[in-house]
């Protein structure tokens, strides 16, 4: 059994917190013990509810001796074997405490540029000697380029994981297209809205909110596609939305390993996406025709979506099954959790 400390100093809920909670649950299922320290809020409440532990922390400034001392005492009492942290004050408080106690430190990296190249950071890393964990090879390679002092052997990849649905929903008429992403510039929703011009027998459901809500709604009206586009806003149950969908569309210009894509494939939704970030690492070979160039514009998306919409029900159903099978074979959560477990158990102490 490994006794794992999970420490996260971020103030908002983000992808790394989702990963923390997901993998901590899996570690518990595998017989390991979890201890969580974080700022007060929804994340900590969820940890208490789902993991049975969660301590509120006020981190204070970097290298705060009071915080470091408290972490040292807490880690010693809990007999912690390994510390898993994010990329903020976690390193300069809990990370320091773990180093002083001889506890291995794992720093989770969400994007290649998560940590800026600074002399102080280099010195801290070289003293603490953390192991770096990335959710895909694309992020790992970018991270190594960004921080050239990091040794490749100290960077490990474990894909984000999902549990595949038991079955795929049969295709409907009209075809149901869906986008589940924040309404922000890098997601490039306008490309898909333009692609909707000239498409028939389909509807687009845009799920999420952001700083472009009104702008994109106005563009939908301007393009004359608002009769086939629905802005659903924030959803607490994205899985149910995906289960009712036939095609998932990802038009982002910048991604790491998009959680939205993994969710869609796990639910058995045929993906149409730009080839960005780590997307290709989880993409099924059978669906290569729907993986578009990284600079694909409205015309390329329109052609791909027109092809999808025109597919017979049986063919579209087969493609949806291929997406779900890719989840089971490439990024099934249970398999990724086992890989994470094996790596933790073999970390140098």
Buried (B, 14 or more C-beta within 10 A) or exposed (E): EBBBBBBBBBEEBBBBBBBBBBBBBBBBEBEBBBBBBBBEBEBBEBBBEBBEBBBEBEBBEBEBEEBBEBBBEBBEEBEBBBBBBBBBBBBBBBBBBBBBEEBBBBBBBBBBBBBEEEEEBBEBBEEBEBBBBBBBBBBBBBBBEBBEEBEEEEBBBBBBBBEBBEEBBEBEEEBBBBBBBBBBBEBBBBBBBBBBEEBEEBBBBBBBBBEBBEBBBEBBEEBEBBEBBBBBEEBEEBBEBBBEBBBBBBBBBEBBBBBBBBBBBBBBBBBBBBBBBBBBBBBBEBBEEBBBEBEBBBEBBBEBBBEBBEBEEEEBBBBBBBBBBBBBEBBBBEBBBBBBBEBBEEBEE
